[in-house]
């Protein structure tokens, strides 16, 4: 388990995985809350393109992902005010007010 507090989510997972000697693994569960985040999805007309959106609002988070050659790749759903879910590929997520935990199964 990798715990993130007062830090950027992806950077911290990558750093801790490196410290633990994990270069490949499955992030089987990701849970917590973030203060701000950036995610992307694909436009309906081009599966090779990204629509990247920054959100400056807090969100409850759950997701999964992988670590490949030390690189962290996460997809998540962010639950925001109004009982809405925003989901996609995570580019950045700042953990501050609460915490996040990534449960990693090394390969």
Long-range contacts (C-beta under 8 A, 24 or more apart in sequence): 1-101, 1-102, 1-103, 1-104, 2-101, 2-102, 2-103, 2-104, 3-99, 3-100, 3-101, 4-32, 4-95, 4-99, 4-100, 4-101, 4-102, 5-95, 5-99, 6-95, 6-96, 7-94, 7-95, 8-92, 8-93, 8-94, 8-95, 9-34, 9-74, 9-90, 9-92, 9-93, 9-94, 9-95, 9-100, 10-72, 10-74, 10-90, 10-91, 10-92, 10-93, 12-95, 13-67, 13-72, 13-74, 13-102, 13-104, 14-67, 14-70, 14-71, 14-72, 17-67, 17-70, 17-72, 17-104, 18-70, 20-106, 22-67, 22-104, 22-106, 23-67, 23-69, 23-70, 24-66, 24-67, 24-68, 24-69, 24-106, 24-107, 25-66, 25-67, 25-104, 25-105, 25-106, 25-107, 26-64, 26-65, 26-66, 26-67, 26-104, 26-105, 26-107, 27-63, 27-64, 27-65, 27-66, 27-67, 27-72, 27-74, 27-102, 27-103, 27-104, 28-64, 28-103, 28-104, 28-105, 29-62, 29-64, 29-101, 29-102, 29-103, 30-61, 30-62, 30-63, 30-64, 30-65, 30-74, 30-76, 30-100, 30-101, 30-102, 30-103, 31-61, 31-62, 31-100, 31-101, 32-60, 32-61, 32-95, 32-98, 32-99, 32-100, 32-101, 33-58, 33-59, 33-60, 33-61, 33-95, 33-97, 33-98, 33-99, 33-100, 34-58, 34-59, 34-61, 34-78, 34-93, 34-94, 34-95, 34-96, 34-98, 34-100, 35-94, 35-95, 35-96, 35-97, 36-92, 36-93, 36-94, 37-61, 37-78, 37-90, 37-92, 37-93, 37-94, 38-90, 38-91, 38-92, 38-93, 39-76, 39-78, 39-86, 39-87, 39-88, 39-89, 39-90, 39-91, 40-88, 40-89, 40-91, 41-87, 41-88, 41-89, 50-89, 52-91, 54-92, 55-80, 55-86, 57-81, 58-97, 59-86, 61-93, 61-100, 63-90, 65-90, 65-102, 67-104
